[in-house]
Amino acid sequence: MEIKVNKGKILVYRVFDIGSEIDLEKVEALFEDKKLKERFKLDRKHIMSLVISKSPVSVHLGPVDLKLTDTVFTSELVAKVWHFGTVSLCFQIPIEPGTKWNDLIKIASGIEKDKEIDDVAIQKAKEFQSDIRAAIPVLTEFWGLHEDYVTYFVQEFDGLTGPLTTLSEQADLAALLLAESNDMLADSIKKNTIENWYQYYKDDIVVLDWNSALVVEPNGSMDVPLVIEFALNQLLEMRYYDGLLDERLNTLYNAVVGRKKGIFSKQYSKLAEEAGQMYLEISEIVENVENSFKAVGDFYLAQIFRASSKRFRFDDWKKSIDDKLGNLAEVSKLLHSEVNESRNQLMEMIIILLIAIEVIPFILGLIKT
């Protein structure tokens, strides 16, 4: 019997950096209607395994029509605002009851190929940024970088024979997660794609991949998608500040390499001050992002968060940022050293000049006598 989905939804995420930081209390004040906003919260009893510094605020932006595979789907758009400067837009597309698994794969393929979602997301992100302008000290206008992710959230199946652990034998999970509408996937690819498989109860599963996830949750709890979304926002910030460090380091290198400095020039002093300030600011922001959500135990949600971070190669991005911060610190030290050398040279010149002022009249007096 063919697997069908009787109840579920597709969560299509687009995550943007919209500011240096966001005052969540001001965001709540801007949306006084309680139906429009809500604070992030987890349902599971073992949430003590997770530490959340500041809960993000969700704002319901209303229905948005998306055309996928020649079919128009009405999605519900929700914006979730995070205090470290990001907004994640989630297009919640309901799955029509009785949708066959192969038809769901075709929809997944349509989402993967569709460019309209990006355009709509960028437009909505800009509008939302403008709406909460009062809560953002410094705006970000770089829209070329964003994170995208898709979570297939299923509550009810039809046609499954046997326990849920046999789902991978009866439905092509890899084709769904990779959005491949054909049956040409190699066995090795299929195996690697669904190897991150997790269960808490016998009737739920989570299959994580780097760009998508399948979540089967009969009771409708959104804990797992929320945890994945948290990791996704942290990943975007790591990528954003990694790129920002590249840009700032290149600017410093170009300002220093191949240019002669004068003794009276304040260029190096200014660059040294900027480099030091930049190091402190980015270090603080990165630490703030890392501390915003921590897994402190080995319970289910903590495992999902760690697995998501690993699948997103979070440690690689963190190492890249640490290395560049180290380079920035070395450049700052070098510039300060150059500034001190210039000051020492200037002091030597002043001392020589003062000595000359004292000595020259004495010499002139001796010559006259």
C-alpha positions, 0 to 999 in steps of 0.5 A, a space after each residue: 500500500 502506498 504511503 499517504 500523508 493525512 495531516 501535516 505541513 511543510 515549513 519553508 524557512 528563510 533567515 536574514 540578518 536585519 540588524 546588529 541586535 533587536 530589542 524584543 520588548 520593543 518588538 512586543 510593544 509594537 504588536 499590541 494585539 496578543 493574537 499577532 505575537 507570542 514568545 518562544 516556548 518548548 512543550 516537552 518536560 525535559 526542557 531543562 536540558 536546554 538553556 535559552 538566554 532570551 526567547 525570540 518573539 513570533 509575529 504572524 504576518 498573515 497568508 501568502 500565496 505561493 505557486 509551486 508545480 503549477 499549483 497555488 498553495 496558501 501558506 501562513 507566514 510567521 516571522 520569528 525575531 531573535 535578539 542577536 539580530 536575525 529574523 526567520 520567516 517561516 512559510 507554513 504550507 498545509 499538506 492536503 489530506 491524502 497526499 501520496 508520498 511521491 506527490 509530496 516529493 514533487 512538491 519538495 522538488 518544486 520548493 527546491 527549484 522555485 525562486 519566487 520564495 526567495 523574492 517574496 521572503 526578501 520583500 517581506 523581510 524588508 517590510 518587517 525590518 521597516 515595521 520594527 525599525 524602532 527596536 533595531 539600533 543599527 540596521 543591516 542592508 545586506 540581503 545577498 546572504 540568507 539561510 534556507 531550510 525545509 522541514 516536512 512536519 507530519 502528524 498522521 500517515 496512512 498506508 504504513 504497515 508495521 512500526 514507524 521504524 519501517 518507514 524508510 523501507 516503505 517510503 523514499 525518505 532520501 528523495 523527499 529530503 533531497 527534493 529529488 523527484 526521480 528514483 535514480 539516487 544511489 544507495 550510498 546517498 540514500 544511506 548517508 541522507 537518512 543516517 541522522 535518525 532520532 526517536 523519543 517515542 515509538 510513534 515519532 521520528 526525526 530525520 535530519 539533513 543539512 538542508 531539510 528535515 522530516 519530523 513525524 510528531 503525532 501530538 503536533 508539538 513544534 519543539 523539534 522544528 523550533 530547536 532546528 530553527 534556533 540552530 539555523 539562526 545561529 548558523 546564519 550569524 556565524 556565516 554573516 560575521 565570518 563574511 564581515 571579518 573577511 571584508 574588514 580584514 581585507 580593508 585593513 590589509 589594503 590600507 596598510 600593505 604597500 603604503 608608506 606612513 609618515 611620522 606625523 600621519 594619524 592613519 595607523 593610529 586610526 586603523 589600530 583603534 578601529 581594529 581593536 574596537 572591531 575585535 571587541 565588538 565581533 567577539 562579544 556578538 559571537 559569544 552572545 550568539 553562542 550563549 543564546 541557546 545551549 544544550 546542557 544535557 543528553 536529552 532528546 531535544 539537546 541531541 537534536 540541537 547538537 545533531 543540527 549544529 553538526 549537520 550545519 558544520 557549525 564548528 567549522 564556521 566557529 573555527 573560521 571566525 576564531 582564526 580570523 579574530 586571531 588575525 584581527 588581533 595580530 593586525 591590531 597589535 602590529 598597528 599599535 606597534 607601528 603607532 608606538 614606533 612613530 611616537 618614539 621617532 617623534 619624541 626622539 626628533 623633539 628631544 634632538 630639536 630641544 637639544 639643538 635649541 640649547 646647544 646652538 646658541 652656546 656654539 655660536 657664542 664660542 665662535 664669536 669669542 
